[in-house]
Amino acid sequence: MSENRRYPNILITGTPGTGKTELSTRIANLTGMRHLNIGKVAEQHSCYDGEDADLDCKVLDEDKVIDAIQSDMLKGNNIVDYHGSDFFEEDWIDIVFCLRSDIETLSKRLEERGYSEVKTKNNIESEIFQVLLEEARDSYAHEIVHELKSNTLEDLESNVERIVSWSKSWISDNSSDVDR
């Protein structure tokens, strides 16, 4: 699909609390890319299929999310921000960045968010066992899945720089393909 787009679609994934939204927002502000925060998309388009009482969260209706973002994804120029990665159309995504945080850093961030003990434990275990990184590797070609450290402000700045640079290169490398 990318051969028909002028701009890439980037997926930023990782355990809740690793900094996906902050990173995505900064990249969007620097590049003019559309930030598709899937949590907000789900809220705006009522993309839910019940609630999970144990984790104190709504259950996402992935089909409704896909319907809600399809038009934007086909145009390109999107940063998709969500902890899951396995339900997005593979040909929509040009690169995946999975954010990883040290357990101590992640625990502090989740505590600051007011997560319950059960929800915090679930997310910490997910990070320890690399659940979301493995999901991304299982869902996309290995060469487009990249793991990024996300513990400090320096990590954030480095990740922004790396992704903005990648985006500029993608646009340059693919602009002639679209113009043909």
C-alpha positions in Angstrom: 0.0 0.0 0.0 2.9 2.4 0.8 3.6 2.8 -2.9 0.4 4.7 -3.3 1.0 7.1 -0.4 3.2 10.2 -0.2 3.6 9.9 3.6 4.3 7.1 6.0 2.2 5.5 8.7 4.1 5.0 12.0 3.0 2.8 14.8 4.2 3.6 18.3 3.4 0.8 20.7 4.4 -0.4 24.1 3.1 -1.1 27.6 1.0 1.6 29.1 3.2 4.2 30.8 6.2 3.8 28.4 5.6 7.3 26.9 3.8 6.5 23.6 1.5 9.5 23.7 4.2 12.0 24.7 6.5 10.7 21.9 3.7 10.7 19.3 2.6 14.2 20.3 6.1 15.6 19.9 6.6 13.9 16.5 3.3 15.2 15.3 4.1 18.7 16.4 7.5 18.6 14.6 6.3 16.9 11.4 2.7 17.9 10.9 1.7 14.2 10.9 -1.7 13.3 12.2 -1.6 11.8 15.7 -4.1 8.9 16.0 -4.3 8.2 19.7 -6.4 5.0 19.5 -7.8 5.6 23.0 -9.2 9.0 21.9 -10.4 7.5 18.5 -12.3 4.8 20.4 -13.8 7.4 22.7 -14.9 9.7 19.8 -16.4 6.8 17.8 -17.7 4.6 20.6 -15.4 1.7 19.6 -16.1 -0.3 22.7 -17.5 -3.8 23.4 -18.1 -3.8 27.1 -15.9 -3.3 30.2 -13.2 -5.3 32.0 -14.0 -4.9 35.7 -10.7 -6.5 36.8 -8.5 -4.1 34.9 -11.0 -1.1 35.3 -11.0 -0.3 31.6 -13.3 -0.5 28.5 -12.9 -3.4 26.0 -11.9 -2.1 22.6 -14.0 -3.2 19.5 -11.0 -3.5 17.1 -13.3 -3.7 14.0 -14.9 -0.4 14.9 -11.5 1.2 15.4 -10.3 -0.1 12.0 -13.5 1.4 10.4 -12.9 4.7 12.2 -9.3 5.1 11.0 -9.3 3.4 7.6 -9.7 6.6 5.5 -6.8 8.4 7.4 -4.6 5.3 7.2 -5.0 5.0 3.4 -3.9 8.6 3.0 -0.8 8.1 5.2 0.9 10.8 7.3 -0.2 9.2 10.6 1.3 8.3 13.9 -0.7 5.6 15.5 -0.4 5.5 19.3 -1.6 2.3 21.0 -0.4 -0.4 23.2 -1.6 -3.2 21.0 -0.4 -3.7 17.4 -1.8 -7.0 16.1 -5.1 -5.8 14.7 -4.0 -3.0 12.4 -3.8 -3.9 8.7 -0.2 -4.9 8.0 0.0 -3.0 4.8 -1.0 0.2 6.5 2.0 0.3 8.8 5.5 1.3 7.4 7.4 1.1 10.6 6.8 0.1 14.2 8.5 1.5 17.3 8.0 -0.4 20.5 8.8 1.6 23.6 10.4 -0.2 26.5 10.9 1.1 30.1 12.8 -0.2 33.1 10.5 -1.8 35.6 11.2 0.8 38.3 10.5 3.7 35.9 7.4 2.1 34.6 6.1 1.2 38.2 6.5 4.9 39.2 4.7 6.1 36.1 1.8 3.7 36.6 1.5 4.7 40.3 1.4 8.3 39.3 -1.5 7.5 37.0 -3.4 5.9 39.9 -3.6 2.4 38.4 -4.9 -0.3 40.7 -2.6 -2.9 42.1 -4.0 -5.5 39.7 -3.7 -3.3 36.6 -0.1 -2.2 37.6 0.9 -5.9 38.1 -0.6 -6.8 34.7 1.3 -4.1 32.9 4.6 -4.7 34.8 4.4 -8.4 33.8 3.6 -7.5 30.3 6.8 -5.3 30.2 9.0 -8.0 31.9 7.9 -10.7 29.4 8.1 -8.3 26.4 4.5 -9.1 25.5 3.9 -6.1 23.2 7.3 -6.3 21.6 6.7 -9.9 20.7 3.2 -9.1 19.5 4.6 -6.5 17.1 7.3 -8.9 15.9 4.6 -11.6 15.3 2.4 -9.1 13.4 4.9 -7.3 11.1 8.0 -8.0 9.2 11.0 -8.1 11.7 12.9 -5.5 9.7 10.3 -2.8 10.4 9.9 -3.5 14.2 12.3 -1.4 16.4 12.7 -1.5 20.1 13.4 1.9 21.8 14.4 2.6 25.3 12.1 5.1 27.0 13.2 5.9 30.6 14.5 9.5 30.5 14.0 12.9 28.9 17.2 12.1 26.9 15.6 8.9 25.6 12.5 10.8 24.6 14.5 13.4 22.7 16.7 10.8 21.0 13.6 8.8 20.0 11.9 11.9 18.5 15.0 12.8 16.5 15.4 9.2 15.2 11.7 8.9 14.2 11.6 12.3 12.6 14.7 11.5 10.6 13.3 8.2 9.5 10.1 9.9 8.4 12.0 12.4 6.3 14.0 9.6 4.7 10.9 7.6 3.9 9.2 10.6 2.3 12.3 11.3 0.2 12.7 7.6 -0.8 9.1 7.2 -1.7 8.1 10.5 -3.3 9.2 9.5 -6.8 7.2 6.2 -6.6 4.0 8.1 -6.0 4.7 10.7 -8.7 5.0 8.1 -11.5 
